[in-house]
Amino acid sequence: MLKHRIIPILLLKHGRCVKGKQFGDYRDTGNPVTAAKVYDAQRVDELVFLDILASREERDTLLPIVTQTAEGCFMPLTVGGGVKDVEDIRTLLKAGADKVCINTAAAEQPNFITQAAEYFGSANIVVSVDYKLRSDGTREVYTHGGSRPAGLEAFAWGREVEERGAGEIILTSIDREGTMTGYDLEFIKTVVEAAHVPVIAHGGAGTLTHLKEGITEAHAAGVAAASIFHFTDQSPIKARLYLKNEGVNVRV
């Protein structure tokens, strides 16, 4: 049985780590390479780097940071931000990324997912589905760092990205991101039950109980988080031990 993953997410802005709320109001949280080394020392299951302005500013992800992190760390590394074509993916994988996360380009050119999966294998391709709750109770996909509605319904889009070859989905609730009020459990569970690839819960974790709920109630393959590790006394080590003691199948 596969073990559930605990995945810190580091958001990059102009070469620094930042953390905000609902994809805005960002504040500096330190040097990304230093932060990555701390997580590596804590033996996290995986680390995700997301360059939050790359798509908005129509530029590439910050490669030197990816290279330095890959050279100094041993944990699996997923990188996203500004990925727009196959060559961008190739460059990030050569720089040391284990997986590449795409969002804006996937929504604008869905066939890009298929092309990327055919070139590099589905296991290397992650699609981030960032969404907001609509007034009618449905959820709409957003791109360009959460700044533009894509006109896509999040559940249907999640199904499509899997059909097109994505090997993993990161579900991010923009409404909950940075609020530390808990994951969007009902929606995550709905997507997980329909999916045949791993689904990672993201957006809202503020306590160790929230991490547990993401796995035991929403049945996510992994739980991604940032604020809980930046702004509380919790760490991936404490999270792992807590989940283990609660009977959750995690790596210790």
C-alpha positions as a printed NumPy array, in Angstrom:
array([[  0.   ,   0.   ,   0.   ],
       [  1.409,   3.387,  -1.002],
       [  2.305,   5.702,   1.83 ],
       [  0.669,   9.126,   2.009],
       [  2.958,  12.074,   1.393],
       [  3.509,  15.28 ,   3.356],
       [  4.579,  17.948,   0.871],
       [  5.786,  21.436,   1.786],
       [  5.177,  24.029,  -0.917],
       [  7.523,  26.97 ,  -1.397],
       [  6.197,  29.925,  -3.369],
       [  8.816,  31.979,  -5.196],
       [  8.57 ,  35.671,  -6.004],
       [ 11.55 ,  37.533,  -7.46 ],
       [ 13.869,  34.822,  -6.179],
       [ 12.598,  34.795,  -2.593],
       [ 10.18 ,  32.59 ,  -0.699],
       [  6.871,  34.273,   0.053],
       [  3.602,  33.301,   1.699],
       [  0.284,  35.06 ,   1.451],
       [ -3.425,  34.517,   1.711],
       [ -5.788,  33.626,  -1.134],
       [ -3.004,  34.179,  -3.675],
       [ -2.284,  37.734,  -2.514],
       [ -0.863,  39.877,   0.303],
       [  2.485,  38.107,   0.122],
       [  5.215,  38.494,   2.712],
       [  8.82 ,  37.385,   2.528],
       [  9.66 ,  34.13 ,   4.306],
       [ 13.301,  33.659,   3.385],
       [ 15.827,  32.217,   0.98 ],
       [ 14.389,  29.332,  -1.069],
       [ 17.575,  27.266,  -1.245],
       [ 18.091,  27.564,   2.517],
       [ 14.459,  26.632,   3.14 ],
       [ 14.771,  23.647,   0.819],
       [ 17.846,  22.414,   2.687],
       [ 15.951,  22.605,   5.982],
       [ 13.136,  20.502,   4.544],
       [ 15.659,  18.083,   3.058],
       [ 17.262,  17.665,   6.497],
       [ 13.795,  16.848,   7.84 ],
       [ 13.5  ,  14.168,   5.158],
       [ 10.253,  15.387,   3.651],
       [  8.593,  13.131,   1.109],
       [  8.732,  15.773,  -1.6  ],
       [  9.101,  19.535,  -2.077],
       [  7.194,  21.737,  -4.514],
       [  8.588,  25.007,  -5.877],
       [  6.039,  27.274,  -7.568],
       [  7.163,  30.54 ,  -9.178],
       [  3.968,  32.556,  -8.669],
       [  4.752,  35.39 , -11.11 ],
       [  6.341,  33.486, -13.99 ],
       [  3.124,  33.112, -16.004],
       [  1.887,  36.619, -15.234],
       [  5.21 ,  38.119, -16.284],
       [  5.583,  35.715, -19.213],
       [  9.043,  34.518, -18.226],
       [ 10.726,  31.258, -17.316],
       [ 10.968,  29.733, -13.858],
       [ 14.033,  30.775, -11.853],
       [ 16.428,  28.048, -12.977],
       [ 19.435,  28.846, -10.747],
       [ 17.3  ,  28.202,  -7.666],
       [ 16.143,  24.867,  -9.056],
       [ 19.725,  23.86 ,  -9.916],
       [ 21.143,  24.86 ,  -6.522],
       [ 18.358,  23.051,  -4.697],
       [ 18.726,  19.869,  -6.749],
       [ 22.491,  19.853,  -6.236],
       [ 22.24 ,  20.258,  -2.466],
       [ 19.176,  18.168,  -1.647],
       [ 18.082,  14.555,  -2.067],
       [ 14.281,  14.77 ,  -1.742],
       [ 12.091,  14.602,  -4.863],
       [ 11.516,  18.074,  -6.314],
       [  8.492,  19.293,  -8.278],
       [  8.813,  22.655, -10.02 ],
       [  6.21 ,  24.869, -11.674],
       [  5.651,  28.396, -12.906],
       [  5.842,  29.772, -16.421],
       [  6.043,  26.33 , -18.037],
       [  4.651,  26.837, -21.532],
       [  6.152,  24.185, -23.816],
       [  8.032,  20.897, -24.008],
       [ 11.4  ,  22.627, -24.039],
       [ 10.62 ,  24.337, -20.707],
       [  9.893,  20.934, -19.198],
       [ 13.095,  19.486, -20.623],
       [ 15.091,  22.394, -19.181],
       [ 13.616,  21.966, -15.694],
       [ 14.184,  18.211, -15.684],
       [ 17.786,  18.732, -16.786],
       [ 18.186,  21.312, -14.002],
       [ 17.258,  18.658, -11.465],
       [ 13.471,  18.685, -11.127],
       [ 11.924,  15.237, -10.747],
       [  8.477,  16.398, -11.853],
       [  7.177,  19.505, -13.58 ],
       [  3.92 ,  21.198, -12.647],
       [  1.879,  23.03 , -15.282],
       [ -1.185,  25.213, -14.87 ],
       [ -1.757,  28.189, -17.18 ],
       [ -0.418,  26.585, -20.358],
       [ -2.431,  23.436, -19.658],
       [ -5.693,  25.375, -19.422],
       [ -4.926,  27.478, -22.49 ],
       [ -3.649,  24.561, -24.579],
       [ -5.025,  21.286, -23.172],
       [ -3.195,  19.229, -25.791],
       [  0.053,  20.404, -24.191],
       [ -0.669,  17.955, -21.346],
       [ -0.871,  15.066, -23.794],
       [  2.244,  16.186, -25.609],
       [  4.19 ,  16.542, -22.363],
       [  3.075,  13.118, -21.099],
       [  4.066,  11.483, -24.396],
       [  7.507,  13.111, -24.343],
       [  8.43 ,  12.614, -20.703],
       [  5.954,  10.097, -19.294],
       [  2.895,  10.807, -17.177],
       [  4.84 ,  10.236, -13.957],
       [  6.828,  13.423, -14.618],
       [  3.837,  15.639, -15.385],
       [  1.742,  17.281, -12.666],
       [ -1.185,  19.608, -13.346],
       [ -2.141,  22.17 , -10.73 ],
       [ -5.859,  22.901, -10.628],
       [ -6.32 ,  26.228,  -8.832],
       [ -9.956,  27.113,  -8.247],
       [-12.441,  29.421,  -6.537],
       [-15.961,  28.71 ,  -5.349],
       [-18.685,  30.293,  -7.499],
       [-21.914,  31.7  ,  -6.092],
       [-23.825,  28.715,  -7.509],
       [-21.692,  26.247,  -5.549],
       [-19.536,  25.104,  -8.472],
       [-15.817,  25.781,  -8.65 ],
       [-14.03 ,  27.68 , -11.406],
       [-10.442,  27.151, -12.508],
       [ -8.079,  30.144, -12.354],
       [ -4.742,  30.623, -14.131],
       [ -1.859,  33.148, -14.191],
       [ -1.161,  32.769, -10.494],
       [ -4.837,  32.82 ,  -9.588],
       [ -5.495,  36.137, -11.318],
       [ -7.589,  35.047, -14.326],
       [-10.717,  32.881, -14.53 ],
       [-10.272,  30.193, -17.159],
       [-13.936,  29.492, -17.824],
       [-13.464,  25.867, -16.763],
       [-15.359,  23.945, -14.098],
       [-12.799,  22.464, -11.714],
       [-14.164,  18.91 , -11.42 ],
       [-14.576,  18.507, -15.185],
       [-11.128,  19.99 , -15.757],
       [ -9.607,  17.592, -13.244],
       [-11.119,  14.682, -15.142],
       [ -9.837,  16.049, -18.442],
       [ -6.251,  16.59 , -17.318],
       [ -6.1  ,  12.967, -16.188],
       [ -7.532,  11.766, -19.502],
       [ -4.942,  13.845, -21.322],
       [ -2.086,  12.151, -19.489],
       [ -1.305,  14.028, -16.277],
       [  0.235,  11.673, -13.744],
       [ -0.78 ,  13.697, -10.71 ],
       [ -3.126,  16.544,  -9.777],
       [ -2.567,  19.238,  -7.162],
       [ -5.934,  20.657,  -6.097],
       [ -5.602,  24.172,  -4.683],
       [ -8.508,  26.055,  -3.151],
       [ -7.665,  29.734,  -3.675],
       [-10.413,  30.71 ,  -1.217],
       [ -8.774,  28.679,   1.54 ],
       [ -5.099,  29.138,   0.617],
       [ -3.214,  30.756,   3.482],
       [ -6.299,  30.96 ,   5.732],
       [ -5.298,  27.936,   7.834],
       [ -8.98 ,  26.965,   8.189],
       [ -8.728,  23.474,   6.693],
       [ -8.912,  21.847,   3.278],
       [-11.902,  21.847,   0.931],
       [-12.529,  18.252,   1.979],
       [-15.812,  17.558,   0.197],
       [-14.543,  18.665,  -3.191],
       [-11.181,  16.94 ,  -2.804],
       [-12.962,  13.69 ,  -1.952],
       [-15.188,  14.048,  -5.017],
       [-12.187,  14.446,  -7.294],
       [-10.245,  11.635,  -5.614],
       [-13.131,   9.188,  -5.999],
       [-13.307,   9.899,  -9.74 ],
       [ -9.552,   9.919, -10.374],
       [ -7.128,   7.129, -11.193],
       [ -4.017,   9.206, -10.489],
       [ -2.749,  10.646,  -7.192],
       [ -4.539,  13.788,  -6.018],
       [ -2.729,  16.169,  -3.669],
       [ -4.769,  18.386,  -1.332],
       [ -3.584,  21.994,  -1.04 ],
       [ -4.962,  25.194,   0.41 ],
       [ -6.023,  25.739,   4.015],
       [ -3.941,  23.475,   6.261],
       [ -3.329,  25.149,   9.6  ],
       [ -3.219,  22.261,  12.079],
       [ -2.006,  18.69 ,  12.144],
       [ -5.64 ,  17.628,  12.313],
       [ -6.228,  19.322,   8.956],
       [ -3.438,  17.228,   7.443],
       [ -5.025,  14.09 ,   8.843],
       [ -8.458,  15.079,   7.482],
       [ -7.038,  15.586,   4.015],
       [ -5.949,  11.95 ,   4.026],
       [ -8.544,  10.144,   6.141],
       [-11.659,  12.082,   5.08 ],
       [-10.825,  13.333,   1.578],
       [ -8.588,  10.323,   0.802],
       [ -5.891,  12.454,  -0.846],
       [ -2.669,  10.702,  -1.793],
       [ -0.752,  13.531,  -0.171],
       [ -1.243,  16.786,   1.7  ],
       [  0.589,  19.919,   0.608],
       [  1.017,  22.843,   2.96 ],
       [  2.997,  25.995,   3.618],
       [  1.545,  28.268,   6.322],
       [  1.493,  25.554,   8.975],
       [  5.248,  25.099,   8.548],
       [  6.033,  28.818,   8.196],
       [  3.859,  30.347,  10.92 ],
       [  3.356,  27.7  ,  13.615],
       [  5.671,  25.514,  15.658],
       [  4.759,  22.472,  13.56 ],
       [  7.227,  20.813,  11.212],
       [  7.143,  17.937,   8.73 ],
       [  8.802,  15.767,  11.395],
       [  6.057,  16.511,  13.932],
       [  3.403,  16.07 ,  11.251],
       [  4.783,  12.695,  10.232],
       [  4.906,  11.409,  13.826],
       [  1.397,  12.719,  14.565],
       [ -0.064,  11.036,  11.489],
       [  1.745,   7.805,  12.254],
       [  0.361,   7.797,  15.791],
       [ -3.104,   8.423,  14.366],
       [ -2.83 ,   5.3  ,  12.238],
       [ -2.159,   7.053,   8.933],
       [  0.184,   5.201,   6.585],
       [  3.106,   7.635,   6.246],
       [  6.851,   7.213,   5.973],
       [  8.695,   7.545,   9.278]])
